[in-house]
Amino acid sequence: MTVKVLAAGDNFILPETFSKALASELGDRVDISELLLPWPDTPFGAVGEVDEASGSEEELIAALDGRAALVTQLAPVTERVLDAVPGLRFIGVSRGGPSNINVEAARARGVLVVNVPGRNGVATAEMTLGLILSAFRRIPVAHGNLLRREWRGDFYRHDHVGREVSGSTIGLVGAGAVGSHVAKVLAAMGAEVIVYDPYLPAGALEGTATVVSDVDDLFARADAVSIHARLTPETARLVDARRIGLMRPGSILVNAARGGLVDYDAVADALESGHLGAAAFDVFPDEPVNMDERILQLARQGYDVVCTPHIAGASTQTAERAASGVARELRLALDGAQPMHPLTDAQPFVASAARAER
């Protein structure tokens, strides 16, 4: 049986990247068609009842005609789309948070939905380490000065020099795919790593980090705090003015997780007062970010602030890993095996796909 698959890629995970992974995993068992979505050249957003989606319902419905499977990162799989393509039996979304998929509507229609958690764990961890090092050693400030033709020899003054990761205490809020990798590298660099993560399995990170049961204790003890939690109603603005106030004078805050985890106005206040020594952010509460955001204004004014446009997970390997992940899940489904990361109940996909192909 040959299953017709739509590879709905974008300008990060290209349609041909999905196609190559599908061909490698499944060979002639799949008949692949491709659709190119406009992200990131055009920002993603809400489409129907789903969010962080790219493209339109109309073009997706047309491209899915006669297709039993969809692999994608950002295609808007809404209730309208699912109703329009009743032959769709499999959706492989190549990301951890499938906010562009109406998972409940897919479940109600017996469609198997899978995702690829941790696909960008290494990339985000490495970017986090870059942000930490940039803030510790004042790299962006020194770089900017030099481009402005300023040779800052005073950066060797005792009150202007940066600090080393080795010997510092660095706190991580969250130790999943990203945080655990960050912890191991920081420990190898000689840092004392402390971690708060109520979901961490017993014994995890043993010999690498000290696990604490009180997040406030972590903020009070660390020279730098890096955030790696998921954004939920409970964790929104986890880093607020009170917790920033617990941090040591001159300490550093890093966030490459989600902008909603941090009160950015409170961070700006702490930078202006001198309580925080530096901050480094790859994410913001609203994206694309307002270019008049206080944190960006402080960076322009010469404060030790490092900002990047939500690119921590952007690597060639992330794209390849994501495409390979959904291709592997489709193979498992076609083989009648249990998917590794199902978001809906596994269906007898081979039989249902065969019916859809007739």
N, C-alpha and C positions, 0 to 999 in steps of 0.2 A: 504494500500500500504506500502510495506517495501522498504526503500531506502538504497542502498548499499553505504557505507561510508568508505573512507580510512582515518585512523588516522595516519598521518605521523609525529610521534614525534621524539624527540632527547633525549640526556642524561640530559636535564634540564626539559623540559615538556615531560615526558615519554609517549610513545604510550598508555600505560594503564591508564595514567591520563586523556588523551582525551577520551578513551573508557569509563571510569567510569563516566565522565561528560555527555557523550552522552547517556549512558544507564539510568542515573538518570533523564535526561531531556526528553528523547524520548522513553524509554522502548523498546518494541518489534517493534517499527516503523522503527528501523534501523538495518541493517546487517553490522557489523563492521569488517574490516580487518585492520591490523597494519603494519607499516613500521618504523624501527628505523634508524634515520639519525645520523651521527657520531659526530655532534657538542655537547659539546665544546671540546671533546677529539681531534678532528681535527678542526682547525679554519675554520670559514665560509669565503666565498669570492665570486667572480664573477662566475656565470655560465651562459653561453650564454649572453643574454643582461640584465640579472638581477644581483643584488648584494646582499651581506650578505645572501648568500644561502648555504645550506648544502646538500650533496649528489649529485647525477648525474641525468641528464635528463633521461637516459636510465632506471635506476632502478625505477624512479618515473612513467614513462610511463608504465612499466610492472606492477607495483603495482596498477595503476589506471584502469587497464583493467576491463571493466564492472562496474565501479564505477560512480555514479552520483554526489557524493559530496566528497570534500576533506577538512579536518581540519588539520592545520599544523602551525608551527611557522616559519620554515626555508626552506621548500621544494622549489626547483627551478621551479616555474611555468612560463616557457618561452613560446614564440610563438610556438616553436617546440613541446613542451609538449601539448599545447592546440590543435594543429592540429592533434596530434596522438590520442587524447581521446575526440572525438566530443560529447560523451555522458555526459561529465562533465558539470554540471549545477550550481554548488555551490562551492565556495572556501571561507572557513573561516580561515583567517590568524590571529593568536592569538597574535598580537603585534600592536603597534600604527603606526609604519612606515613600510608599506608593500613593502620594496625595493626588496624583493625576488619574487614578483609577477609582471608580465607584465599586469598591470591593463588595459591599453588601448587595448591590444590584447584580453583580457577577455571580455571587454565591446563590442568590435566589433563582438564577437561570441555569445553575449547574455548570458554570464555567470555572475551570481550574485557573487560579491566579497564583503565580509564584514571584518571588523577588530575589534580590542578591544583596543581602546585608553584608556590610564590611567591605564592599568592593573598593572603596576609596580609603580604607583604613591606613595603609602604609603612606599614601600620598599626603593625607591630612596630618598624620603624625610627623612626617618629615617637614611639612610646612610649619607646623607648630613649633618644632625645634628651631627652624629658621627664624620665626618670630621671637622666640625666647632669646636666641643668641643676638638678634638685631637689637632687642631692647637692652639686654645686659651690657653689650659692648658699644652701644650708641652708634651703630653702623649707619642708619639712614641719615641721622643728623650730620655726621662727619662727611658723608657722601654729598649731601646737599650743600654744605659749606664749601667743599672743594669745587663743585660745579659753579658756585657763585664767586670763584676765584679767591676764596678765603682759606689761607693755610692756618688751621687752628692748632698751633703749637700749645695753646693753653689747655688742650684736652689731656695734656700730661700733668696738669695741676692736680693735686691730691683731691680737691673738691670737685673736679670735673671728670675724673677717670671712671670707666665702667667697672664692672665686677665680673668674676669668673663663675661659671656654673659649678665647677669643682669646689666642693666645700659649702655650697649654698643649700638651703632647705627649700625644696620646691614642692608645692602642694598641687595635686591633681584632683579635680572634682569630676569623678567618672573615670572608669578604667575598663571600658569595652575595647573594641577593636582598635580604636585610636589611642585612648589613654594608656592602655597596657603597653603598647609599643613605645610611646613616649617615655613611660616609666623605665623601661628596660634600657633605652639609650641614655637617658639622664643618669641612671645609676652607673652605667658603664663610664660615663664622663666624670664620676666622682661626686655627684650630688646626693644629698640625703633626700629621698623621695617619700612623701607622705600622701596617702590616697584616702579619699572619702567616696565610697560607692556602696550603698545599702544592698545592691543586687550582686555584689562580687561573691563568687563561690568561695567557700572556706578553703584556705590554703593557697588561693591564687596570689601571684606576685610574691610568694614567700622567698625571702632572700634578696628581693629586689626593692620592695617598698614596705613601709610601715602603714598598716591600714588603721584609720581612726574611725570611731563611731559617731563623732560629733563634728559636723561641718564647720561650726564656729571655731572649734579648736584648730582645725586646719588653717583657717584664715589668720588666726592669731599667731601661729607658729612659723608661717612660711615667709621666705624672702621674695618668692614669686608664686602666684597662683594661676594655673591654666585650667580653663573650663572645658569639660568633655562630656557634659550631660545631654540628655535628650530634652527638647523643649516640650513641656506638658503644662497643663494648668497649675500643677503643683510646683514646677520649677521655674515658671515665668518670673523674671527679675529676681532670680536666686541671689545674684550679686547686687545688693542694694546699698544705700548709704550706710546702713548700720554695719553690714559685713565689711564694707570697705574700711570703715572706721576701726575695725578690729585688726586690720593689717598693720604690719610694722611700718614706721615712717620710712619713706624712700623705697618701698617695695614695688613690685611690678605685677600687673594684671594682663593676662593673655586670653583671648577668646577666638577660637577658630571653629566653634560649634554652631551656635545659633544666636543671632543678635538679641532675640527676646529674653535670653537668660540674664542679661546685664542691663542695669539702669545706667545708660550712657551719660545722662546729665549728672548723676552722682559721681561718675568717673571724672568728668570734666571739672567738677567742683574740687575733687580731691587732687587733681593735677595742678589746678590753679593755686590751691592752698599750699602745695608742696608736700602734702601727706603721701601721695603716690609719686614715686620717682619716674615711672614710665608705664606706658600701656601699649599693647600691640593687638590689633583687631583685623580679622579677615571677614567678619560678618557684622551686620548692622540691623537694627530693628526694622527698618524699611529699606527695601532694595528694589531698583537701584537707589543708592543712598542720596539724600539731599546734600548737595555740595556745600551748603551752608551749615551743615551739622557742626555743632560746637567742637566735637572731637577733631574734625578736619581743620577747623579754624585754629585750634591750638597747635596742630602739627605745622600749619603754615607759619605760625608765630615762633616756631623754634622749640616748642616743648618736645620732650622725648616720647613721641607718639608714632607708632608704625601702623600704617593702614594699607590693606590690599583689598581688591574687589571680589571677595568670596571665590577665591581660586584655589583654596587649599586642596580640594579633591581632584584638581585638574591635572592629570598626567596621562601620558600615552598608555601606561600600564593599567590605569584605572579603566579607561575605555575598553581595552582588550579583555581585562578581567571581567567586566560587566557583561560584555557580549558572550564570552565563553560560559559565564554562569547561567544565562538564560538558555543557551544552546544545550548545555548539559541537562538542565531541568526538562527541556522538551524531549530529549532522548529518554530520560527516565520515565516520563509520562507515556511516551510511545511504547516503551518496553513493558508497561504495566507495573513499573516499580514505584515505590513511594518517593515523591519529590523531596528534595532536601529542605526547601524553604517554602512550603505551601501557605498561602494566605486564605484559601478556601479549601473545603474538603476535597481530597483527591477523588476524581471521578474515573470510571473506566474509560479513559480517554481514547484508547485505540478503537473501541467499538463506536463511540460517539463520533469520533473524527471520520471513521469510515462511512458512517451514515451521512455525515455532512458532505462527503466527497461525491456521493452518488448523484 
